């Protein structure tokens, strides 16, 4: 479904990604793990068009989409749940969802928002609450629901459990499991490597801009030597 071929990302003279190749098959969860500063977020941002790659190719269903704008990628079916959520704190929960559904018609947009507020019960209870007053876990659920408003074919998630208390982290991982069980195609970046690998179909370890290991989630989870060498202390 989504293929990255030797993708490079640079910020001026600084190369953040050196030539990453990843495939995301339809209906699977793909994990991308690695230490801070490995280039994971830069790679996701390049996929959705927030930062143009400096080399390589991004293919979506066989079409070269390298350099497409975020709007065009979203219309094509690729959505991102960004790191730190980046919800619109001055708008209510419901308004955040309606803004995110701008690509759809008004009646369809309201129906989708209602369905998601039913699916994410806390969002329904706080539909009129300013998003800036939501807890971290609630805000993360809103960020995920917001991405689902575009009815994406593939969902990219950047550190969905970052900074959350253990109970809220459990909720996020439960939600990941629900999305995967429903057949949602996922590319997930997450610091809780062991937990993510236990759920992922395939996985890649990234270090200093390079993909240094790939395999099934189970294979990489069993390789403690990889964790010690590339992640540090198995985190």
N, C-alpha and C positions, 0 to 999 in steps of 0.2 A: 504493500500500500504506500508506504513512505520509505524512501531510500536516500541516504546521505553517502555521497561518493567523494572521499578525500576532501572533505570540506575544511577550509581554512578561514579563520576569523582573525582580523587584526584591528588594533586601535592605534592608528599612526604607525610607529615603528615597533610597537609591542604586539607580538603574535600570541593570541590567547588560545587558538586552536590550530594545530599543526597539520591536519589532514585526517579528519575523523571519518570513518566509514561505518554506518549503522543501517540495518534494515529493520523496519517495523511491520511485521505481517498483520494482516487484517484479523481482528478479533483477539489479539494477544496483548499481554502486558510486557513491556520491555523496560528493564531497569537500567538507569545510568547512574553509577555511583562513583565516588572519589572524594578526595579531600577538598577543603575550601581552596578556591583559586585554580582548580584543575581545568576550568574552561567549560564546565557543564552548562551554566546559565547562558554563556556566550553562544554555545551551540544551539540551544533551544531558541534564543532570540534570533539567530540567523535563520532558523527554519521558518519562523512565523513572519519574517520580514522586518523585524525591529532593527536589525543591523545587517547590512549586506555582506555576504561572504566575500573574502578576498581571493578565494580559489575554490576549486572543486564544483560539485553540482548537487542540487537538491531535486529529487524527482518525486512527484506526487501522482500515483496511479499511471506511471510511465511517462508523464509529461515533465519536461524540465521547467521547474518553477523558481530557479535560482534568481534572487533579486526581486521577486514579486513583493508588492507592498503588503502590509498587514491586512488592509481591507480586502485585497484580492485573495489572500490566503484564507481569510475567514470565510469569504464567500465560497471558496473551493472546498471548505469542510475541515480546516485545521484551526484549532482553538488552543489558547494558552491560559493556564492558571499561573500567574506570575509569582515569583518570590515576593514575600511580604504583602501578598494579597492585592494591594493597590485598589481597594474599593473606593467608591465616592462617598466620603464620610459625611458630607453635607446633605446627601439625599437619603430618603428612607430605604429600607430593605426592598420594598416593592419597586420603588423608583429605580434602584440600581438594576433590577432585573429588566424593567421595561426599557431602560436605556440600552442595555446589552442586546436586546432583541430588535434593535432598530432596523436590521436587515429584513425583518419579516413584516407582514401587514399588521395593522393595529389590532384587529380582532384575533388573529393568530398569536400575536405577541402577548396579549392579555391571557389567552388560554394557556400558553406555555408557562407564563409566570405563575398562574394559578396552580398548574400541575406541579411545578417545582416547589412551590410553597406548601403543597400538600405532601410531597415526597420528603422535603426537609421540614419537618414539623415545626422546629424552632423558628424558622423563617416565616412560616405562616402566622405564628403567634406574635411575631415582632415585625409584621409587614409594615406598620406605620412608625416603627422606631427608627430614628436617624442611625445610619450604619456606623457612625462614629461611636455610638454607645453600645455596640455589640461586643461581647467577649471575644477573645481570640479564636476560640473554637467556632463560635457563631459566625464570625467574620470569615473564617476559612470556608465554612459551608456556603456562605454567600458567594465567595469568590468562585467556588466550583460550580454552583448553580448558575452564576452569571455566564460562565463559559458554556454551560449546557444550553443556554438560551439560543445559541446559534445552531443548535442541533448538529454538532460537529461529527465528522466521520472518524476523526482521531483527536484525542485530548492529550495535550502536553501539560505536565504538572511539575512545577519547580518548587521543591521543598515544601510540600503541602502540610507537613507536621512541624515545621520549624518554629521553635519557641513556645510550643504548646505544653501545658501540663500533661502528665502521663494519662489521665483519664481522657483528655481531649485528643491526645495523640491516638489513643485506642479508637476513638470515634472516627478519626480520619482514616485510619487503616481499615476499619470496618467498611467505611464508605468506598474505599478503593476496591475491596473485595466484592462489594455489591455491584460496582460499575463493571468490573471484570466478568463477574458471573452473568451480567446482562449482555455481554458481548461487545462492550465498548473497547475500542482499540486505544491503548495507553502507552505513552512514553513518559516515565516518571523519574525525576531526580529527587533523591532523598538521602539524608545523612544516616538514618537508621538502616544501615546496609543489610544486616542480617535479617531483619524483619521484612524488608522489601524483597530480598532475594527469595525468601520462603514463599512469596506470592507470585513472583515473576516467571514468565515462560522462558525468556532469554534475558541476558544481562551483559553489561559492558562496564569495565572499570576504566576510569579516565584519570590520568595523572599528568600534570604539567603540559596540558594541551594535546596529549596523545591518548588513544585507546590502547591500553597495555594488556588487556585480557578480555576475552569474550567466551560465552558459553551459556548453558542453561542456568537458571537461577540456582538449582540444586548443585550443579557442578561448582560454581563459583563460591557458593556458601560453604562447601566442604573444603575449600582451599585456604586453610588458615595462613599458609605461607604468603598468599597474595594479600590478605588483609594486613599482615605484619609489614610486608614490603611496601605496599602502595596506599594503605589507608591508615595504618598506625593503630595498634592495640585493638584491632578488630572492630573499630567503631565505624 
